[in-house]
Amino acid sequence: MTEIGSLVLLRPSWLLALPAIALLAFVALRRARGLGAWEQAVDPVLMRAMERFGRVVPGRGRRLVIPIAIAALIALALSGPARRIEDPETFRNLDGIVVAIDLSRSIVEGEGLADAQAAAQLVLQRAAGRPVAMIVYAGEAYVASAFTSDAIALSPLIAVLDGEVVPNPGSRTDRALALASRMFREANVLRGDVVLVTDGDNLAPEAFQTAGELAGRGIHVDAFLVRPAASGDVPPPDAASLERLTAEGGGSFGEAREPSALADAIGGRAASDLAKGDTAALFFADFGRYLLAFALIPALLLFRRAT
C-alpha cells in the first residue's frame, strides 16, 4: 500500500504495467504507420513515386489508440486508487487499543507519571475512532475501562491517576499483558495494539511469552518508555528489555517524553494492516471499479462498423 496525499494505492505494483504498455504502444504505433514488408519488397524510388501520386497511404495507427487507452485504464484501476474511510465505528470489532499504564513506585516516585499520562492521552487523541480500553497495574493488573468507542471519555480517568490507585506493590507487566489478552478475547476484537506505558522494570519471562502470543493473533505490543524526572531511590528504566519486548510483540518502541511518533504509528496502523487482508474493502473506498467502468467507454468504440 502506498499513500499519495489523501489518495491511497492498495496495489501499487500494478503501476509497473504502465511503462510496459507505453513501450508496446510505441512499437505497435511505429509499425502501424509504416508499410510493413512492402518497404523491403518494392524499390525505394518506385515507393516514393507511388506515395507522391497518392497510390500509397501509410497507416496512422488510429485503431491502436483505443486498445492502448483501455489497457492503461485497466492498469490504473487494478492499482487500487482509494480513499481511507474516516468513520470506522461500523467496524469496531476489527481493531482495538488497550492502554496499560504502569503505576508502580518507580514511576510515581520518580516523577515520571506526568510523562506517562501525556503519552496515554496522545494515544487516545490519535485513536481515529478505534475502540479503546484501559488497564492500570503495579503488582497486579486491573481493568480501568472496558472497550469504548469514545476514547476521549477516558481522558479524565487518566488525569486523576496516582500512586494510590493500585494497592499492590511491584511492577508486573506480564500480568497487564495477560489481562489485555483476555480483554481482546472476551470482547471479540480481532486485532489491535496493547500500548504499555512503563519504565520496563522487572520484565518477567511470561511477559515475553504473552507478547509473542499476542503478535501471533495480530495484536501488536507497543511501549512508551517512562524515564524518571527526579533522582531517587527507584530502579533505573530498562530500555533494552522493553525494546526487546516490543520486538517480540511485533510492535513499536518510543519515549514517553516524545510520544508523537509512536502515537502516530499506532493511530495509522489499523488501516495499514487490515489493507493486507480480506477486510481492506471495509476500511477503504476503492475507486478502481469506477475506472474499470470508465474503460468501457473507449471499448464501445471497438464495436463500430467499419466504413
FIDOBA-354628 format. One record per residue (C-alpha): residue in three letters; x, y, z. Coordinates in pm, whole numbers, padded with zeros to 5 digits, always signed. Example, Ala and Ser with C-alpha at 12.3 -4.5 7.8 and 13.67 -1.06 7.14 Angstrom:
! residues 2
ala+01230-00450+00780;ser+01367-00106+00714;
***
This chain:
! residues 307
met+00000+00000+00000;thr+00126+00347-00092;glu-00011+00682+00023;ile-00005+00984-00208;gly-00154+01273-00015;ser-00516+01182+00063;leu-00509+00907-00201;val-00405+00550-00122;leu-00290+00292-00376;leu-00387-00050-00242;arg-00196-00243-00511;pro+00076-00006-00639;ser+00269-00286-00813;trp+00015-00268-01098;leu+00160+00071-01192;leu+00461-00119-01327;ala+00235-00226-01614;leu+00215+00134-01741;pro+00576+00154-01871;ala+00528-00186-02039;ile+00207-00063-02203;ala+00384+00255-02317;leu+00669+00053-02471;leu+00432-00183-02652;ala+00229+00114-02774;phe+00540+00282-02915;val+00645-00033-03104;ala+00292-00105-03231;leu+00228+00251-03348;arg+00565+00268-03523;arg+00489-00049-03717;ala+00134+00057-03797;arg+00247+00382-03953;gly+00483+00201-04193;leu+00410-00031-04483;gly+00539-00348-04326;ala+00715-00593-04560;trp+00624-00384-04870;glu+00905-00142-04783;gln+01157-00422-04840;ala+00981-00577-05142;val+00933-00260-05351;asp+01211-00047-05498;pro+01251+00264-05277;val+01241+00502-05576;leu+00919+00342-05700;met+00773+00355-05350;arg+00842+00729-05319;ala+00690+00789-05661;met+00375+00596-05568;glu+00348+00796-05246;arg+00370+01124-05443;phe+00087+01012-05672;gly-00124+00908-05373;arg-00120+00541-05459;val+00033+00450-05122;val-00101+00585-04792;pro+00097+00490-04480;gly-00108+00376-04181;arg-00177+00616-03894;gly-00229+00363-03616;arg-00554+00524-03502;arg-00713+00187-03433;leu-00440+00103-03182;val-00504+00411-02967;ile-00826+00268-02823;pro-00680-00067-02701;ile-00382+00118-02558;ala-00609+00356-02363;ile-00817+00063-02235;ala-00506-00123-02117;ala-00375+00187-01935;leu-00711+00247-01760;ile-00730-00117-01651;ala-00377-00100-01505;leu-00469+00216-01313;ala-00788+00052-01187;leu-00604-00258-01067;ser-00355-00041-00875;gly-00643+00029-00637;pro-00673+00407-00603;ala-00875+00453-00286;arg-00963+00688-00004;arg-00941+00592+00362;ile-01282+00573+00531;glu-01271+00817+00822;asp-01557+00669+01026;pro-01469+00311+01122;glu-01731+00279+01400;thr-01920+00019+01198;phe-01610-00199+01215;arg-01534-00159+01586;asn-01472-00532+01640;leu-01196-00545+01380;asp-00932-00340+01561;gly-00888-00201+01911;ile-00637-00048+02152;val-00565-00141+02513;val-00360+00119+02701;ala-00182-00031+03004;ile-00035+00228+03241;asp+00228+00130+03497;leu+00159+00294+03835;ser+00440+00125+04025;arg+00660+00309+04276;ser+00941+00365+04025;ile+00701+00560+03800;val+00527+00763+04071;glu+00821+00840+04300;gly+01049+00900+04003;glu+00806+01174+03890;gly+00754+01008+03555;leu+00377+00985+03592;ala+00317+01317+03413;asp+00501+01190+03104;ala+00310+00861+03124;gln-00022+01044+03138;ala+00070+01270+02848;ala+00169+00974+02631;ala-00154+00788+02712;gln-00362+01098+02638;leu-00197+01134+02298;val-00279+00771+02212;leu-00644+00847+02287;gln-00636+01154+02063;arg-00485+00956+01772;ala-00713+00653+01812;ala-00910+00758+01498;gly-01238+00604+01613;arg-01091+00269+01722;pro-01236+00126+02045;val-01004+00183+02339;ala-00979+00010+02676;met-00753+00091+02969;ile-00559-00110+03227;val-00375+00016+03533;tyr-00120-00203+03702;ala+00161-00232+03952;gly+00196-00561+04141;glu-00141-00662+03993;ala-00335-00552+03685;tyr-00688-00413+03687;val-00937-00309+03420;ala-00987+00067+03444;ser-01223+00080+03145;ala-01371-00174+02906;phe-01360-00110+02531;thr-01535+00212+02437;ser-01568+00389+02103;asp-01549+00725+02285;ala-01176+00725+02355;ile-01169+01088+02469;ala-01404+00996+02753;leu-01109+00818+02916;ser-00907+01140+02939;pro-01047+01246+03280;leu-00968+00899+03413;ile-00605+00925+03304;ala-00578+01272+03455;val-00659+01153+03809;leu-00421+00854+03818;asp-00177+00844+04107;gly+00026+00602+04315;glu-00271+00501+04533;val-00493+00369+04255;val-00331+00023+04255;pro-00278-00106+04610;asn-00046-00393+04514;pro+00326-00305+04521;gly+00553-00421+04242;ser+00566-00395+03865;arg+00406-00690+03683;thr+00389-00604+03314;asp+00331-00973+03240;arg+00000-00962+03427;ala-00104-00648+03239;leu-00035-00824+02908;ala-00227-01135+03019;leu-00524-00919+03118;ala-00511-00732+02787;ser-00509-01062+02600;arg-00819-01176+02789;met-00994-00844+02717;phe-00937-00878+02344;arg-01069-01234+02350;glu-01378-01159+02560;ala-01468-00851+02353;asn-01422-01047+02026;val-01188-00775+01897;leu-00994-00944+01620;arg-00668-00749+01633;gly-00513-00425+01752;asp-00250-00282+01987;val-00155-00322+02351;val+00020+00003+02444;leu+00239-00026+02753;val+00336+00293+02935;thr+00610+00180+03169;asp+00979+00204+03262;gly+01042-00160+03173;asp+01136-00258+03527;asn+01114-00625+03628;leu+01003-00774+03297;ala+00933-01141+03363;pro+00977-01419+03104;glu+00598-01455+03100;ala+00575-01103+02955;phe+00781-01201+02651;gln+00582-01522+02609;thr+00248-01338+02619;ala+00379-01071+02381;gly+00469-01340+02129;glu+00124-01500+02163;leu-00045-01163+02107;ala+00165-01100+01798;gly+00057-01438+01662;arg-00305-01322+01690;gly-00236-00997+01505;ile-00218-00784+01822;his+00090-00560+01842;val+00264-00485+02171;asp+00389-00125+02174;ala+00563+00057+02457;phe+00636+00409+02576;leu+00948+00417+02794;val+00893+00636+03101;arg+01216+00786+03233;pro+01232+00931+03588;ala+01223+01308+03607;ala+01382+01313+03950;ser+01668+01119+04106;gly+01581+00900+04398;asp+01576+00550+04535;val+01396+00399+04234;pro+01508+00132+03986;pro+01651+00273+03662;pro+01445+00231+03345;asp+01524-00080+03142;ala+01501+00046+02782;ala+01679-00254+02630;ser+01442-00511+02778;leu+01136-00305+02694;glu+01251-00263+02335;arg+01311-00638+02313;leu+00957-00694+02443;thr+00809-00478+02166;ala+01015-00664+01908;glu+00877-00994+02041;gly+00527-00846+02022;gly+00568-00712+01669;gly+00511-00356+01787;ser+00693-00025+01813;phe+00900+00145+02082;gly+00908+00511+02179;glu+00984+00759+02455;ala+00705+00892+02678;arg+00879+01233+02675;glu+00845+01249+02296;pro+00529+01045+02225;ser+00419+01188+01889;ala+00600+00945+01658;leu+00478+00630+01832;ala+00125+00767+01880;asp+00107+00843+01507;ala+00233+00495+01422;ile-00029+00333+01644;gly-00307+00555+01510;gly-00227+00479+01146;arg-00154+00110+01187;ala-00511-00023+01178;ala-00595+00050+00817;ser-00243-00030+00701;asp-00253-00381+00850;leu-00610-00459+00754;ala-00549-00344+00398;lys-00330-00652+00352;gly-00621-00886+00425;asp-00975-00953+00312;thr-01110-00670+00529;ala-00944-00397+00320;ala-01275-00317+00150;leu-01419-00219+00488;phe-01157+00049+00553;phe-01114+00197+00205;ala-01339+00337-00067;asp-01184+00179-00375;phe-01220+00392-00691;gly-01075+00121-00914;arg-01421-00011-01005;tyr-01517+00328-01146;leu-01203+00338-01359;leu-01296-00005-01497;ala-01642+00128-01585;phe-01481+00430-01748;ala-01265+00194-01958;leu-01586+00055-02112;ile-01645+00384-02294;pro-01348+00353-02533;ala-01415-00022-02551;leu-01753+00050-02710;leu-01572+00221-02997;leu-01415-00111-03091;phe-01760-00235-03195;arg-01814+00036-03456;arg-01892-00096-03804;ala-01606-00027-04043;thr-01698+00201-04336;
***
